[in-house]
Amino acid sequence: MIKIFGIGLNKTGTTTLAKCLDVLGCGKHVSCRGDLLAKFREGSLNEIFSVIDQNNTFEDWPWPLMYRELFFRYGDSARYILTKRSSANVWLESLKRHSLSTPVDKHCRFLAYGFNYPNGRERYHLDFYERHNREIREFFSHHNAEHLLLELSFDSGDDWEKLCTFLDKPVPNSSFPHENKGSMSLSEEIERQNKIRIHEQLSLLWKL
């Protein structure tokens, strides 16, 4: 069974992609693995490849950061899906909301981005997002492998048809899943903004 790697950053619809791949019956799945992200940062790839060899589909960390290594090992025996948001700013706001809902000692942001919180470092994270997407396109183009790469933006309307065409799968009869789709009341949004301001002030003190 072919391997499918989600190589979009977190908060780009990775959970929705995982659900889609499950519905399509694409095989055993691996999502976020902070331990494997640490291994990647250490340059220890053997354990990561061992996990890959026992599974079929992948999204979240560490897969977006190691697309080059994945391509050089699996090449055209795999498919690569770059999930993205409708804009970099939409992605950043989602990342900021998510950062306020995760435990301070249980997340992957420092290993992934170099900072514990995006608050106060918005320009850095926007540049990271835009550079990541651009370099993936350039990489696959350079290796004449654009046919192995699919870009998906679920909040821009991409759905079953685009994904199934790429994977050569029949379109399911079920409705398209939208996992972790954010919706907030006014009071929740006010509370979120207050938390963001607090974290922005604390980040200056903590130098996160």
SULSULMO-V188624 format. One line per field, one symbol per residue. phi: phi as a letter, one per 30 degrees, with the letter a starting at -180 (. if undefined). psi: psi as a letter, one per 20 degrees, with the letter a starting at -180 (. if undefined). A space follows every 10 residues. Layout:
phi = ???
psi = ???
This chain:
phi = .dcbcdcddd icjddddedd ddddidjdcb cdbddddddd ddiccedddd dddcbbbbai dceddcdddd dddchddbbb ccdbcdaddd dddddddddd ccedcbacdd ddcjbdbddi bddedddddd deddddeddd ddchbedccb cbbddcjdbe edddddchbd dddddddbdh ddabdddddd dddddddddd ddddddhd
psi = pqqppojqrq kjkhhggggg hghiljapqp bpnhhhgggg hijnighghg gghjrhqqra qjhhikhghg ghghcjjrqp onqrrhrhhg gghgggghhi jqqhjmrjhg hgiiqhqipi lghghghggh gggghgghgh ghjlkhiipp ppohijipbg ggghggjlqq pqiqqpqnqk pppqrghhgg hghghggghh ghhhghl.
